[in-house]
Structure formats: structure tokens, C-alpha cells
Amino acid sequence: MKHAVVVTALLAGLLPMSSPAQNPDGALKSRAELSNYEETSRYADVINFFDELQRRSPLVRIETFGHSKEDRALPLVILADPPISQPREAAASGKPVVFVIANIHAGEVEGKEAMQALSRRIATDDLRSLLRDLVILIAPIYNADGNERIDLKNRTDQYGPIGGVGVRENASGLDLNRDYMKLEAPETQALVALFNRWDPLLTVDLHTTDGSYHSYHLTYSPPLNPMADPKLIEYERAKMLPSITEAMQAKHHYRTYYYGNFSTKEALDQELDRFAEPKAGEPEPTRIWRTFDHRPRFGNNYVGLRNRLAILSEAYSHLDFRGRVESTEAFVEEIFNYTAAHGTEMIALTRELDAETVRRGLDGTGRPFCAEFEMRPLPEPVNLLVGDVTKIKNPKSGIDMVAMVADKVTPMRMPDFGIFAPTRQTIAASAYLLPAEIGLRVAVEKARMHGIAVEELTAPEEMEVETFLIDSLQRAARPFAGHTATKLAGHYQRKTMKFPAGTFLVRAGQPLWPLAQYLVDPESDDGLVAWNFLDAYLAAGKSYPVYAATKPVSASARVMEKP
């Protein structure tokens, strides 16, 4: 498919480099606004912007929710009327708590700029009324270290800002949007601690695309993992996101749709993420639109396993920089509007999910673990909007940027592979038991960092459990993030065992049980096994060192203190 029409041109009419100090009219503006969208904000710009916003509005509170690898303070901006500064105050207000994460990938800077503009409007201008119904939390510059590595050679294909952007990874080289399960970066540990303290009803994660040439201004995704409650995913797909999509078109004239990339059914079958041109004499491949990944290492999927709503936002990288910022701002504005209007039903939904999760854990009717998944199409093909691009030279770097052709929109009907379904399920555990061994402390500590309740037996207990016997072990061909993914194959064997006092116990009767299952289960594709935390225990012929009770556990135990 030939997308690009190559054109060489120089951008015209752009202002020289500016900074917040060079603001003659005294209006509070971001670095992007002051530079006519040539530049993106540095860390100091963001801190100064929100400090000044707090001076101008009594509705702004700011806390430090953690520190980066290079010890930069990570700000959390709290917008509320009346103002609040503690999670208990947010809970007492009865209002939905909406949390927006910007700049998790510091080359994708649109969210960082959009949230400065939107916060200004909420705190001092036309959107203040939102605070009658919402408590808003914003992490405006989550990947603070990556942001400071701004360079003209980063993400050169995207259409601006011509002054360069930061990098994807944090200072340790970790992708923070792949770290939610393993929790190795200090930033991720702080973020998950924030989830545990504030328990936001809805989390919005702001990104920029890095894929196909489509014709949408912005794409989005709900949670994708089927271990999240189906009611949660259905609410977003059937009600919430369609309403927001309609508002984006009607009020802001932006085209939006579910995140994906163009591919072929043949490539999908081979797990390839590229468009494959047919060879001579071969039939035309089946064109499809496909989503990304079901695993909870990605933030939107992780939040879904916590029984909470989540939306991934992806501004189109080939829309001009200002357009990406403004479409992201409009998208978050409409998310806020929807939540303000429907917050009562959204809160009721998540409370219902929490209660059902606990009930199933108590009566032993929990859902089995989903060990394998496949991507499936929606029931009917849809008209996807194919776009075109041109090339424009960056006057600062001399490198060609790829720019969207705004009026080139071609509907093309094709299958949308946008959902996942389990293809193999295993046992429905009611509890996990872990021996009190030094090598298993990492499992316990990871669980507690996620907010999962872990207990210790205070007296010996005898019970029937399922033991997973390892038949084989596979290692990934290439490492990722310093790990070599591990996959176990095996079978369960039922036995009666006596567990001494001090044994660690994780019960199903808690709201975060789906997350606990994904972390601990031996066949999880994104848990302790996959990330090599239990390698010393794993070999063919061995037993997995975590035992699963399939009936509710009645035992004498004490909940471990919070980490």
C-alpha cells in the first residue's frame, strides 16, 4: 500500500525559541503555547506552571507522589472544589476521582501540554463547573527523567514539535508502560502506591501513536484483558466510549476510534505487526484493523484487573503538534464531562464488581484463570478511515517529518480485531499458599506493593490443595527489559498438605483478586514466572512453589502490615 506522497517544504511563520520568563502579557501559558508549538515543556517549565496556577487558584493542591530514578520529584496536581489534599477527603466527598497520567513516554508529549491547558481552564476559567462533580488528579510529567533527554533526533517521523522531544524510557532504560506488573522502576512503584491510596474510579493514560497511516485525529482503548470483569469492559465499549466519540465529532470536529494498526489476517495468524504485500500470484491478503496487547504490563489493562475503569488515549503522531495537543485536551475534557454526568452509575458499577469479586472468593465460585488468549474480531466489519501522508522538512534538524494529509479520508470496510477471548482456562483458586522461604519473599513483597492483602498463618493448617507439576519450561529467544520471559507447561495434582505457622496466604475474598491471580498463577503470561522472579524454583519435574486451594480457606491468620 503506497501511503506517502513525498514533498519537501520548510515550515514558515514559526516564532523563535521562547520560555515562560518571556511572557509579556502575564497570562499563564505553557512552553508549547509560548513557542507557538515549536517546543515542549521541560521539567522546570511544568513545575513552574503548576506552582503559578496554584497561586492563581485556591482549588489547586500539589503533592509529590514519588521520585524518579534521578531523584526528580513527581508532582500530583489535585483539582477539587472545595479543595482537598488527602484521599480520605476525596472519598468523603462522594465524587468520582479521575486520574490522568501524562508523559509516561517522554517522546509522546501531547498529554503533558494538554493537561497544563486543561488544568488552567478548570482552575481559573470556563471548566470550573466540572469540580462540582469531580475530583481530578493529574500526573503531568510522570517520566520526568526521560523528558529531560530532549533531542532533535528523537521520534523524527512525527510532525513536530520541531524543537525535539524526550525519550520513551526512564533513566534506567525501562519502559514505564511495561512495568506495571513487575514494579521495578521507582516511578512505577510510586504510581501503584498512588492507586492504592487514592483508588481512582477512572484512569486516563495519554500517549501518541507510532504506527499506521490512518485518518483519525486520536484513537483510544479500554481495558483489553478478559480477566477484567466483562461488565467493566462492556460498559466502556457499549456506553462510555461511544458517547465520548460522538461528542468529539459533534463539539470538536475530531475523528476518533479504537486504537489499532492496519495489518492482514495472514500477518495476525503469524503474530506479525506489519502490512504484508502479496507476492505475485498469491491472493490479496485480508486487510484488518487490529488492537495491541492484552497483558497487564500495559496501564489500561492493569487498571482493569483492579476493577476500575481505564482509557488509553493515542493522539495521531502525524497530525501537527498543536493539533495533537488540542485533540488530546478535547478528549480528556469530554471524558471529564461524561464522568461528571454519569459518575453515580460508574461508582455503582465498580462497587458492584468489588462486591462480586469478594463474594465469589468467599463462596468458592471464583472465575478460573485464563492461561491463553486470542485476538478476535468484532461481530461485524466496520468502515475504517485510511489516511495519507506527506513529508515536511524540520527546519531545525533538516530531517523529514511525516505529516497527515488533512482532507484525505478513505473509508475502507474490514474486520476489526479489537477484543480478546480466553482459549484455555485452568483452575479457579480460592487462595494461594506460599511457604515462608527467603526465595519466595519477592512474591509476597510484589503482591503487597500492588495492594493485595497477604496474611500469615498463626497456627498449622492441613488442607487439600492443587500442586502444579512442571512438565517443561520455555525461555524467550530475546531478552526484554533485562528479563528473559519464561513460560511453564504442566499439570495439576491434588494432594492434602500441612502448612506450618508463618505460611503466606492470599485469599480470593478481596477486590484485587484478579490481579493476584495474574501475578501468582504458574501459567500467567505476565506474572512472577514470566518476569523471572521465581527462576530458582523452576525446572521440569519440579513442583511450582505456590499451592492453590480450590475451596474457601478457614484458617487462623493475621494480615501483614502495609509495606
Buried (B, 14 or more C-beta within 10 A) or exposed (E): EEBBEEEEEEBEEBEEEBBBEEEEEEEBBBBBBBBBBBBBBBBEBBBBBBEBBBEEBEBBBBBEBBBBBEEBBBBBBBBBBEBBEEBEBBBEBEBBBBBBBBBBBBBBBBBBBBBBBBBBBBBBEEBBEBBEBBBBBBBBBBBBBBBBBBBBEBBBBBBBBBBBBBBBBBBBEBBBBBBBBBBBBBBBBBBBBBBBBBBBBBBBBBBBBBBBBBBBBBBBBBBBBBBBBEEBBEBBBEBBBEBBBEBBEEEBEBBBBBBBBBBBBBBBEEEEEEBEEEEEEEEEBBBBBBBBBBBBBBBBBBBBBBBBBBBBBBBBBBBBBBBBBBBBBBBBBBBBBBBBEBBEEBBEBBEBBBEBBBEBBBEBEBBBBBBEBEBBBBEEBBEBBBBBBBBBBBEBBEEBBBBBBEEBBEEBEBBBBBBBEBEEEBBBBBBBBBBBEEEBEEBBBBBBBBBBBBBBBEEEBEBEBBBBBBEEBEEEEEEEBEBBBBBBEBEBEEEEBEBEEEBBBBBBBBBBBBBBBBBBBBBBBBBBBBBBBBBEBBEEEBBBBBBBBBEBBEBEBEEBEEE
